[in-house]
Amino acid sequence: MTPTNEQELQQAIREVVKLASVDPDFRAKAISNANAALSSVSGGKKIDSNIHFVDDFGSGGRTIVLPDPVSIGSLSEAELEQVAGGYLLTTCGEVSCNHTGEEAV
């Protein structure tokens, strides 16, 4: 059996987090095999998900989840310039725009 909906999966995730914060053995299980940990808190239902639990405890660092990659071909030249190093401030009158000489941060 598999979870019937996203709500059931979210409930299993909450249970894993709760149990992993008080049981070191279960914490190790959640880190090494997330699907087994999720299955054990959801009544033995087989869960096949792309979920990973990580442990920052004692590492002195932070775990940062990166956003999904963006296809470079989908950005305009102007957007690439903004991402690559900022952009230049301009002032626009009724007829034309002029570079102010200041870089925006």
C-alpha positions in Angstrom: 0.0 0.0 0.0 1.0 3.6 -0.5 -0.1 6.8 1.1 -3.5 7.8 -0.3 -2.7 11.5 -0.6 -0.2 14.3 0.1 -1.8 15.1 3.4 -1.0 11.5 4.6 2.6 11.9 3.5 2.9 15.3 5.2 1.6 13.7 8.4 4.2 10.9 8.2 7.0 13.5 7.7 5.8 15.3 10.8 5.9 12.0 12.8 9.4 11.2 11.6 10.6 14.7 12.6 9.0 14.4 16.0 10.3 10.9 16.7 13.8 11.7 15.3 14.2 14.5 17.7 13.9 12.3 20.8 15.1 8.8 19.6 18.8 8.7 18.4 18.3 5.3 16.8 15.3 6.4 14.8 17.1 9.6 13.8 19.9 7.4 12.3 17.3 5.3 10.5 15.6 8.4 9.1 18.9 9.7 7.8 20.0 6.4 6.3 16.7 5.3 4.8 13.9 8.0 4.7 11.4 5.7 3.1 11.8 3.1 5.8 11.4 5.7 8.5 8.3 7.1 6.8 6.8 3.6 6.4 7.4 2.8 10.0 5.3 5.8 11.2 2.6 5.3 8.7 1.4 1.9 9.8 3.8 -0.1 7.6 2.6 1.4 4.3 5.2 1.2 1.6 6.4 4.7 0.8 8.5 5.4 -2.2 9.4 9.1 -2.1 12.2 11.3 -3.0 12.6 12.7 0.5 15.9 12.9 2.4 16.4 13.7 6.0 19.7 15.4 7.0 21.3 16.0 10.4 22.9 19.4 11.1 23.3 18.6 14.8 26.9 19.3 15.9 28.2 20.1 12.5 28.7 23.8 13.2 27.4 24.4 9.7 24.1 24.9 8.0 22.2 22.9 5.4 21.0 25.1 2.6 18.6 23.7 0.0 19.3 25.1 -3.4 16.4 26.0 -5.7 15.7 24.0 -8.8 18.1 24.8 -11.7 17.1 27.4 -14.2 17.7 26.9 -17.9 20.2 29.5 -19.1 18.4 29.7 -22.4 15.3 31.0 -20.7 17.0 34.2 -19.5 17.4 37.4 -21.6 20.7 39.1 -22.0 19.5 41.8 -19.5 18.5 39.2 -17.0 21.8 37.4 -17.3 23.6 40.7 -16.7 21.6 41.3 -13.5 22.4 37.8 -12.2 26.0 38.0 -13.1 26.9 41.2 -11.3 24.2 43.7 -10.7 22.8 46.3 -13.0 23.4 50.0 -13.8 21.0 52.7 -12.6 19.5 54.8 -15.4 17.4 57.9 -15.4 14.7 58.2 -18.1 13.2 61.4 -19.4 10.4 61.7 -21.8 12.7 61.2 -24.8 15.7 59.1 -23.7 17.4 57.2 -20.9 20.9 58.1 -19.6 23.3 56.0 -17.5 23.9 57.7 -14.1 27.3 56.2 -13.6 26.3 54.5 -10.4 26.0 50.7 -9.9 23.1 49.4 -8.0 23.9 46.8 -5.3 
